[in-house]
């Protein structure tokens, strides 16, 4: 699968505001400073479609992007939505905002029938924290397929990548095929993420 075009569609909070379409959704979620927007831009091969903010926690809405893709082997073309979900875990967010976030995300997971899978993003340099574990539990409870993408693998030695992935796998109680390493800077892991997405929408 090759992504050939992408554009911002709309932002939403409530189900009635979600884009009305037959396209599949692939959502992206992670801590506020984990490199989510950089990952989305790397996968789309765009510089700044998803906004990279110097102020973690800035995204407060569900941001929908319309994606056109092509399968070179068959010539097949189609569309899907990428959905950039608000980041979690930022210290300056109030408890009421955290509760509103949890409700908004939970509603999206359970009510958006177009949702085919979620890319859940963690930092490969650190062990999973309680909020990362909470996200995986939310996905399991919602019966949503997910892939854990461990970003910033360029920040550690290549020889350490597998051991860091194993730690995260154990922390999150997932299978080996449910996690992959990634670097937006080096464009490492982009094809693995695209392959996982194509397996959920085709």
C-alpha positions, -999 to 999 in steps of 0.1 A, spaced: 0 0 0 13 34 -10 -2 67 4 -6 91 -25 -26 120 -10 -37 133 24 -57 162 37 -72 175 69 -110 168 70 -123 181 103 -120 180 141 -147 165 164 -155 157 200 -189 140 198 -201 111 176 -225 134 158 -196 155 146 -175 126 132 -172 126 94 -199 106 78 -182 82 54 -178 46 45 -140 48 48 -122 28 74 -106 47 103 -71 40 117 -65 60 149 -32 71 165 -29 77 203 -1 82 227 14 103 254 15 140 247 53 141 241 58 107 225 61 119 188 26 110 176 24 138 151 59 131 138 49 95 133 18 104 113 37 128 91 64 102 85 38 76 75 21 101 52 55 114 39 43 149 47 62 175 67 35 191 87 0 178 80 -4 167 116 8 196 138 40 190 158 37 212 189 64 225 212 37 225 239 27 189 248 -10 184 254 -21 209 228 -44 186 208 -78 184 225 -99 171 197 -102 141 174 -86 153 142 -96 134 110 -75 132 79 -87 118 46 -61 96 30 -60 83 -6 -39 51 -11 -29 29 -40 -19 -8 -42 8 -8 -69 6 -46 -75 -31 -45 -85 -37 -8 -93 -64 -7 -67 -71 27 -51 -91 37 -21 -96 60 8 -94 58 46 -92 82 75 -63 87 99 -76 100 132 -52 118 155 -64 114 190 -56 138 219 -24 130 238 -26 117 274 -5 120 304 5 157 303 9 170 339 -6 204 333 -40 190 323 -66 192 350 -84 161 364 -117 173 347 -99 175 314 -84 140 319 -119 126 326 -133 144 296 -105 129 275 -111 94 288 -149 97 280 -142 112 245 -117 84 236 -138 56 251 -169 68 231 -149 69 199 -135 34 205 -169 19 211 -192 39 188 -172 46 157 -181 15 135 -156 26 109 -127 21 133 -105 -8 121 -74 -4 143 -53 18 166 -16 27 165 -7 31 202 26 50 205 52 47 233 87 59 238 112 30 233 136 46 258 112 41 288 93 13 304 55 15 300 39 37 326 4 32 341 -13 54 314 2 34 286 -11 2 303 -45 19 308 -46 26 270 -39 -10 261 -66 -21 286 -91 4 270 -83 -11 236 -87 -47 248 -120 -39 265 -133 -22 233 -122 -52 212 -101 -28 189 -71 -43 171 -40 -24 180 -3 -21 172 22 -7 197 48 15 180 79 23 200 92 56 187 126 73 189 146 41 183 173 63 168 180 76 204 193 42 216 220 18 204 208 -6 177 220 -35 199 196 -24 226 164 -21 205 152 -57 209 157 -57 247 138 -24 250 110 -39 229 109 -70 251 106 -49 282 76 -30 267 61 -63 255 63 -77 291 50 -44 306 20 -43 283 13 -80 283 13 -82 245 26 -106 218 58 -100 199 39 -93 167 19 -65 184 49 -42 188 74 -26 164 102 0 167 101 33 148 120 64 141 104 94 124 138 110 120 155 80 103 122 68 86 127 34 103 96 13 107 74 33 83 68 3 60 60 -20 89 33 5 101 19 9 66 18 -29 62 -1 -33 95 -26 -6 84 -32 -23 50 -39 -56 67 -67 -39 87 -84 -21 58 -80 -43 28 
